[in-house]
Amino acid sequence: MDLLWQQPRRNTLVSWPHDINQRLDILVRAAAAAGEQTSRSQILAALVATADTTPEAIAELLHTYRRLTADALTTDNERTDLPTVRAPGPTRSSI
């Protein structure tokens, strides 16, 4: 049986706020806390693959995101209760 997550890859350039980038790292750490070994790309792929594709649901997601205040993720991005996960490959420098 062919599995979607094992299909050929395509690189995608994503540009987003720094706090969103940190939030993705938090999601990887939360997966690790649940015993999952995963990557940022798998988290993103899982979110996209399982998202509701009805126009109303997408519009609501966008409206919710666009109403978030600049400090909306601050508390979550400072989580100390999750394990530290080192990404494979070269260390990224923070900008």
C-alpha positions in Angstrom: 0.0 0.0 0.0 1.3 3.4 -1.0 1.2 6.0 1.8 0.8 9.7 1.1 3.6 10.8 3.5 6.1 8.6 1.6 5.4 10.1 -1.9 8.0 12.2 -3.7 8.8 15.6 -2.2 8.4 19.1 -3.4 10.1 22.0 -1.6 7.9 25.0 -0.7 9.1 28.4 0.3 7.1 29.7 3.2 7.5 33.2 4.6 5.7 34.0 7.9 6.1 35.9 11.2 8.9 34.7 13.5 6.3 33.7 16.2 4.6 31.4 13.7 8.0 29.8 13.0 8.5 29.3 16.8 5.0 27.9 17.0 5.9 25.2 14.5 8.8 24.2 16.6 6.4 24.0 19.6 4.2 21.6 17.6 7.3 19.4 16.9 8.1 19.4 20.6 4.5 18.6 21.5 4.7 15.6 19.1 7.9 14.5 20.8 6.2 14.7 24.2 3.5 12.4 22.8 6.2 9.9 21.7 6.2 10.8 18.0 9.4 11.3 16.1 8.6 13.9 13.4 9.7 16.9 11.6 8.5 20.4 10.8 7.7 19.4 7.3 5.6 16.4 8.5 3.7 18.7 10.9 2.9 21.1 8.1 2.0 18.3 5.7 -0.3 16.8 8.3 -2.1 20.1 8.9 -2.6 20.8 5.2 -3.6 17.2 4.4 -6.3 17.1 7.1 -7.6 20.6 6.8 -11.3 21.1 6.0 -11.4 22.3 2.4 -14.8 23.9 2.5 -14.7 27.6 1.5 -16.4 28.6 4.8 -13.9 26.7 6.9 -10.9 28.2 5.1 -12.4 31.7 5.4 -12.9 31.1 9.1 -9.3 30.0 9.5 -8.0 33.1 7.7 -10.3 35.4 9.7 -9.1 33.8 13.0 -5.5 34.1 12.0 -5.8 37.7 10.8 -7.4 38.7 14.1 -4.6 37.4 16.3 -2.8 40.1 18.2 1.0 40.4 17.8 1.5 38.8 21.3 -1.0 36.0 20.8 1.6 33.2 20.8 4.0 34.6 23.3 3.0 32.4 26.2 2.9 29.2 24.0 6.3 30.0 22.5 7.9 30.0 25.9 6.8 26.5 26.9 9.3 24.8 29.2 7.2 21.7 29.8 8.0 20.2 26.4 11.2 18.3 25.4 13.9 20.0 23.4 14.1 18.7 19.9 17.2 19.2 17.8 16.5 19.5 14.1 18.7 17.4 11.8 21.2 19.1 9.6 23.1 22.3 10.2 22.1 24.6 13.0 19.9 27.5 11.9 21.0 30.9 13.0 18.4 33.1 14.5 17.7 36.4 12.8 
